[in-house]
Amino acid sequence: MTRIPEDDRNMIEKAIYLPMVITVLNRDLKVIELSPFKLKRPYLELIERALKSVQEDLVEVRRYLRKENIKVSKLNSDESFTMYCFLYKGYEEHHNYFNPRLRNKTEEILCHYLFQRGFRTEKI
C-alpha cells in the first residue's frame, strides 16, 4: 500500500520514464546521423523537436519534485525488475517495476512525443 497520492505518483513516474525517453531519442539521433538516408533532415528535426519537448517536461517534473521535496532514485536492477526508492514527505517506499513494463511504457510515451506533440503538418 502506498501513501503517495495519484498526482504525485504520476509525477514520480514521469521522473522515471522521461529520462529513458531522452536516452532513446539521443541514440536514435546518432543512428540517423550515421545512416545512409537520402533525406535525413526531416527525421532529425522530428526527433530533435520531440527531444526538446521531453527535456522541457522533465525540467518541469524535476522542479515540481524539488518543490514538494520528493526524491526518486534507482536502487538496483536485474534481468526482470528494477527497484526504485521514493522519498515522500518523510516516508520511504520501495517499488519494483517489471522491465518489460518499463520498456512498453517508455515506447508509449515516445510515440506520444513523436506523433501527438512533435508531429505538426504544414500545408503544402
Disulfide bonds with the S-S distance in Angstrom:
none
